[in-house]
Amino acid sequence: MLDQAPRPIPAKPPLWRWPGLKHAVSGLSAVAIALSCLTACGGSATGKIKASGKIVISFSQLVPENLPLWIAADKGIFKKNGVNVEVKYITGQTGLQTLLSGQTQIAAIGAAEGVSAAAQGAKLQYFAALAPVFTFILYSSPEIKDAKALAGQRVGITSATGSVGIATKVALQKLGVDPARVTLSPLGEVPNVNAALVKGAVKAAVSHPPGSLAFKAKGLNPLLDMAAQHIPYATVAMVGKSTFLTSNKAIVQKITDSLTEAAQIERTDRTTATHVLKTRLRLSDDQTAEQTYDFYSKEVLPAKLNPDVSQLKTAQNVLGAQDQKVRGLDLNRLVNGSFVK
C-alpha cells in the first residue's frame, strides 16, 4: 500500500523519456465496453464501503499534475486521516474502464475522459481538481517556425478523447490552424508523445515539464504557452461514480481532506514535494526536479481544489462538435463541490 514509504525503484531511464510507442484504444469505444461489462458482469463501484475497507484510486498518466495524490499516498496522509487507500498507476483509458467496471472507486483523470464517459451514460462526478487549467505548451520540430506550416503534418496526442488531444486542438485553433488540416496521431502515453516529437516521428505536440525541459536544447520551437494563459480545464481531477460518492460521504471527505493537506505540502514544502516527484518520475537530476516543481506549484496548483463546470466546458465544446450526446450534457450534474472546504 502506497501510504507507506515507496519501495526502491530499479534504475531505469526516466519514464518521461521512455522510447516505446503504443497505440491508444479509442476513448469512446473503451467507455462503451466498460459500461457493457459493468451491466453484464454485475461489477459495481457504488456500494457503501466499510470504514476500514480499502479504496483504490487510479491515475492514468505519469505526470506531475498528480503530485498532491502522490504526496497523500507516499507520505502517509491518507493513513493518518483514517482512510485505507491504495493508489495504482493504470494507464490511459484503462483507468476509466476500471472505474466504470467497479475495480477501482476513484480515478484521477481529465475532463475529456469524464465528459466522454458521461455522454455514453456513465454517472460520474468530479469532486476535486488537482490541475484545473491547461498545463501544456505546443512545441514544433526545429524546421517548423510557424503553426501554419503544420498543415498536412503529423501531430502527436495520447488519444483522440484525452486531455492532450483536447489541448492540442485548442492550441491549434488559437494559432489559426484547423485541427482537421493536420493528422492527429494517438501514441498512448505522454512519454511516448515526447519521444516521438524529439525523434521527429511527429512534427508537433503539446508537452510540459519535466519532459519539455529538454526541448530547447533539441531545437524544438514553443509555438503557444497554454499554461501561461490559465485556461480553465480539468487536466487532472478526482472522479467517482455519483452513487459511490453519495453512499460513502465520510470516506470521500477524508480523501478530499487528505488531498487538500497534500496540496498544501506541495505548496509550502519544497523538499518533500521534489522528493516525491523524483521518486515517482524516476528523476535523477536535481535541477529537472526543481524546475518541474516550480512550474506546477506556481503555475498549476490551485489555491483550493474546487471542481467547477468551467473546467469541463472546453472538453464539451471540442468533443461535442462531432457528438450530439456530448453537446446535450448538463455539466452541472458532473460536478460535486460539496467535499472541498
C-alpha positions in Angstrom: 0.0 0.0 0.0 1.5 3.3 -1.0 0.6 5.1 2.2 3.9 3.8 3.4 7.3 4.7 2.1 7.6 3.6 -1.5 9.6 0.6 -2.4 13.0 1.1 -4.0 12.6 1.5 -7.8 15.1 -0.3 -10.1 17.4 2.0 -12.0 15.7 2.7 -15.4 15.6 5.6 -17.8 13.2 8.4 -16.6 9.7 7.4 -17.6 9.1 10.8 -19.3 11.8 9.8 -21.8 10.5 6.3 -22.4 11.2 5.4 -26.1 8.4 2.8 -26.8 5.4 3.8 -28.7 1.9 2.3 -28.1 -1.3 2.8 -29.9 -4.3 4.1 -27.8 -7.6 2.4 -27.8 -10.5 4.7 -29.0 -11.8 6.5 -25.9 -15.5 6.3 -26.6 -15.2 2.6 -27.6 -13.3 1.8 -24.4 -16.0 3.5 -22.4 -18.8 1.6 -24.1 -17.0 -1.7 -23.5 -16.6 -0.9 -19.8 -20.2 0.1 -19.4 -21.3 -3.1 -21.1 -19.1 -5.1 -18.8 -20.5 -3.3 -15.7 -24.0 -4.2 -16.7 -23.3 -7.8 -17.8 -20.8 -8.8 -15.1 -22.5 -7.2 -12.2 -19.5 -5.1 -11.2 -20.1 -2.1 -9.0 -18.2 0.8 -7.5 -21.3 2.3 -6.0 -21.9 0.3 -2.8 -21.1 1.5 0.7 -17.6 0.7 1.8 -16.8 -0.2 5.4 -14.9 2.4 7.3 -11.8 0.1 7.3 -12.4 -1.0 3.7 -9.8 -0.3 1.0 -10.4 2.4 -1.6 -8.5 2.0 -4.8 -7.6 5.2 -6.6 -6.1 5.1 -10.1 -4.1 7.7 -12.0 -3.7 7.3 -15.7 -0.6 9.2 -16.7 2.8 9.6 -15.1 2.6 13.4 -15.0 3.3 15.9 -12.1 -0.3 17.1 -12.1 -0.8 14.0 -9.8 1.6 15.3 -7.2 -1.0 16.0 -4.4 -2.3 12.4 -4.8 1.2 11.0 -4.7 2.2 13.1 -1.6 -1.0 11.9 0.2 -0.2 8.3 -0.6 3.6 8.3 -0.2 3.8 10.4 2.9 1.0 8.6 4.8 -1.6 11.3 4.8 -4.4 9.1 3.8 -3.5 6.7 6.6 -3.1 9.5 9.2 -6.6 10.7 8.3 -8.1 7.2 8.9 -8.7 6.1 5.3 -7.3 2.9 3.7 -6.2 4.0 0.2 -4.2 2.1 -2.4 -3.0 4.3 -5.3 -2.4 2.5 -8.6 -1.0 3.5 -12.0 -3.4 2.2 -14.6 -2.5 3.6 -18.0 -4.6 5.7 -20.4 -8.3 4.8 -21.0 -7.8 1.6 -18.9 -8.1 3.7 -15.7 -11.5 4.9 -16.7 -12.6 1.4 -17.7 -11.6 0.0 -14.3 -13.6 2.8 -12.6 -16.7 2.0 -14.6 -16.4 -1.7 -14.2 -16.0 -1.4 -10.4 -12.4 -2.5 -10.0 -11.5 1.0 -8.6 -13.5 3.5 -6.7 -11.9 6.8 -7.7 -9.8 7.9 -10.7 -7.5 10.9 -11.3 -8.4 11.7 -14.9 -9.0 14.7 -17.2 -12.2 16.5 -18.3 -12.2 14.8 -21.7 -12.4 11.3 -20.3 -15.2 12.0 -17.9 -17.2 14.0 -20.4 -16.9 11.2 -22.9 -18.0 8.6 -20.4 -20.9 10.7 -19.3 -22.1 11.0 -22.9 -22.1 7.2 -23.0 -24.3 7.0 -19.9 -21.9 6.8 -17.1 -23.0 8.6 -13.9 -19.8 10.3 -12.8 -18.9 13.3 -10.7 -15.7 15.4 -10.4 -15.2 16.3 -6.7 -11.6 17.7 -6.5 -9.4 19.4 -9.1 -5.7 18.9 -8.8 -4.8 20.7 -12.0 -7.8 22.9 -13.1 -6.0 24.6 -16.1 -4.4 23.5 -19.3 -0.8 22.8 -18.3 0.7 22.5 -21.8 2.9 24.3 -24.3 2.6 23.4 -28.0 6.0 22.6 -29.5 7.1 22.0 -33.1 10.1 20.4 -34.7 13.1 22.6 -35.5 12.2 23.2 -39.1 8.7 24.4 -38.3 8.8 28.0 -37.2 5.1 28.9 -37.8 2.0 27.0 -36.9 0.6 27.4 -40.4 3.4 25.0 -41.6 1.7 22.2 -39.6 -1.0 21.7 -42.3 -0.7 18.1 -43.6 1.8 17.1 -40.8 1.5 14.5 -38.1 0.8 15.9 -34.6 1.2 13.6 -31.6 -1.5 13.1 -29.0 -2.2 10.5 -26.4 -5.7 9.6 -27.5 -8.5 11.3 -29.6 -10.6 11.9 -26.5 -7.9 12.6 -23.9 -6.8 15.8 -22.3 -3.7 16.0 -24.5 -5.9 15.6 -27.6 -8.3 18.3 -26.4 -5.4 20.7 -25.6 -3.8 20.1 -29.0 -7.0 21.0 -30.8 -7.5 24.1 -28.7 -3.9 25.2 -29.2 -4.1 24.8 -33.0 -7.3 26.7 -33.1 -5.8 29.6 -31.1 -3.0 29.7 -33.7 -5.4 29.8 -36.6 -4.9 26.2 -37.7 -7.9 24.0 -38.3 -7.2 20.7 -36.5 -8.8 18.9 -39.4 -5.8 20.0 -41.6 -3.3 18.0 -39.5 -3.0 14.3 -38.8 -3.6 13.7 -35.1 -1.6 10.5 -34.2 -2.6 8.7 -31.0 0.5 7.4 -29.2 -0.9 6.2 -25.9 1.0 7.9 -23.1 2.7 11.3 -22.5 6.3 9.9 -22.6 5.5 8.3 -26.0 4.4 11.7 -27.4 7.5 13.4 -26.1 9.8 10.7 -27.5 8.0 10.9 -30.9 8.5 14.7 -31.1 12.2 14.5 -30.2 12.8 11.8 -32.8 10.8 13.6 -35.5 8.2 11.0 -35.8 5.6 13.8 -35.3 6.1 17.4 -36.2 4.3 18.9 -33.2 2.8 18.1 -29.8 1.8 19.7 -26.6 4.0 18.9 -23.6 5.0 20.2 -20.1 7.8 19.8 -17.6 9.7 17.6 -16.9 9.6 16.2 -20.5 9.6 19.6 -22.1 12.6 20.9 -20.2 15.0 19.3 -22.7 13.2 20.6 -25.8 15.1 23.8 -26.1 18.4 22.0 -26.3 16.9 19.8 -29.0 16.0 22.8 -31.1 12.2 22.4 -30.7 10.1 25.6 -31.1 7.5 26.7 -28.5 4.5 27.9 -30.5 2.0 28.5 -27.8 2.2 28.6 -24.0 -1.2 27.5 -22.8 -0.2 27.3 -19.1 0.6 31.0 -19.0 -3.0 31.8 -20.2 -4.6 29.8 -17.3 -7.4 28.5 -19.4 -9.9 26.6 -17.2 -9.7 22.9 -17.9 -9.6 19.8 -15.6 -6.3 18.4 -16.8 -6.3 16.1 -13.7 -9.2 15.9 -11.3 -10.6 13.3 -8.9 -13.7 11.4 -10.2 -16.0 8.8 -8.8 -19.3 7.3 -9.6 -22.0 9.6 -8.3 -23.7 6.8 -6.3 -20.4 5.9 -4.7 -19.8 9.4 -3.6 -23.3 9.7 -2.1 -23.0 6.3 -0.3 -19.6 7.0 1.1 -19.6 10.7 2.0 -17.4 10.3 5.2 -14.7 8.3 3.3 -14.7 10.7 0.3 -14.5 13.6 2.7 -11.4 12.1 4.3 -9.9 11.6 0.9 -10.6 15.1 -0.1 -9.2 16.5 3.1 -6.1 14.4 2.6 -5.6 15.8 -0.9 -6.1 19.3 0.4 -3.4 18.7 3.0 -1.1 17.2 0.4 -1.6 20.2 -1.9 -0.6 22.5 1.0 2.6 20.4 1.4 3.3 20.8 -2.3 2.8 24.5 -2.0 5.0 25.0 1.1 7.4 22.1 1.5 9.7 22.1 -1.5 12.0 19.4 -0.1 9.2 16.9 0.4 7.4 17.7 -2.9 10.6 17.4 -5.0 11.5 14.1 -3.3 8.1 12.6 -4.2 8.5 13.9 -7.8 11.9 12.4 -8.2 10.7 9.1 -6.8 7.5 8.8 -8.9 9.0 10.1 -12.1 12.4 8.4 -11.6 14.2 11.8 -12.0 17.9 11.6 -11.2 18.6 15.2 -12.0 18.0 17.7 -9.2 17.7 20.7 -11.5 15.0 19.0 -13.5 13.0 18.1 -10.4 13.4 21.7 -9.1 12.2 23.3 -12.3 9.3 20.9 -12.6 8.3 21.7 -9.0 8.4 25.4 -9.7 6.2 25.1 -12.7 3.5 23.1 -11.1 3.5 24.7 -7.6 3.4 28.2 -9.0 1.5 27.9 -12.3 -0.8 25.0 -11.9 -1.7 24.1 -8.3 -4.9 26.0 -7.3 -5.4 27.8 -4.0 -8.3 25.4 -3.4 -9.2 22.1 -5.1 -12.7 23.2 -6.1 -14.2 21.5 -9.2 -16.1 23.7 -11.5 -18.2 23.5 -14.6 -15.8 25.8 -16.4 -13.2 23.1 -16.1 -15.3 20.8 -18.2 -16.7 23.2 -20.8 -13.8 23.1 -23.2 -14.0 19.4 -23.4 -17.7 19.5 -24.1 -17.2 22.1 -26.8 -14.4 20.2 -28.6 -15.9 16.7 -28.3 -19.4 18.0 -28.8 -18.5 19.3 -32.3 -19.0 15.7 -33.5 -21.1 14.1 -30.8 -24.7 15.3 -30.1 -24.7 13.3 -26.8 -21.8 15.3 -25.6 -23.4 18.6 -26.6 -26.5 17.7 -24.7 -24.8 17.0 -21.4 -25.8 19.0 -18.3 -22.3 19.6 -16.9 -23.7 20.7 -13.6 -24.6 17.0 -13.0 -20.9 16.1 -13.4 -19.6 18.4 -10.6 -19.8 17.8 -6.9 -18.3 20.6 -5.0 -19.5 19.6 -1.5 -16.3 17.9 -0.4 -13.8 20.8 -0.8 -13.8 23.0 2.3 
